[in-house]
Amino acid sequence: MMFTKGNSNYKGKNSECDVLTFEPNDRIDIVKKLKKINFDNEVLKNNYINIDWNEFDAITVLLKDEVILGFSSIWHRDKYYNKGEVRILNRYWEHPDLRMPGQEIARPHLISSITHQLKYAKDLGYNKAFISRERNYRFMKKLMEEIQTKTNTVWSLPEQKICVCDTNSPSCWHYKGETVL
């Protein structure tokens, strides 16, 4: 389990949440809370309903006063990913109270989530991690640049989309940023 205390420089900006990463069986109490989150008002609500939390290698939650304000996961899918490769920030979600427009994409809670998940992935024996997004190459490029700077890691991002799941599904073709662990 890994824990990072929220960044006090972000008070009042709804971003000073704590970050906790764990294996699903280690925090059944939090998994139960995750199952109770209401996604009815989310544009991408279908991405979040009926999640099987136990199929993930690890889960990261964003907490403020024990309330879950966000989550993501580490996930390897034999059918779609190369051996030794894992997806991080999988199913990334932020509560509307946490969302904040602005120039800074990689705020402290996101960097802590990435740092936790890269370490977890490496400890689990993976040798490569990736983050993917279906839309907006420019956003992904800026995100990769901020992650590199703030985590002292090296990321590559091809300009063309790469399939991360079913090749017949248009929504499975993503911009895919990768790093070697």
Protein Blocks (a to p, Z undefined) as FASTA:
>chain_A
ZZddddfklgoklpacccddddfklmmmlmmmmmmpccklpmklmmmgopafklpmbdcd
ddeehiafbdcdddddfklmcehiacehihiacdfklpccdjblbgfklmmmmmmmmmmm
mmnopabdcdddfehjllmmmmmmmmmmmnopacdddfbdcdfbdfklmklpccdddddZ
Z
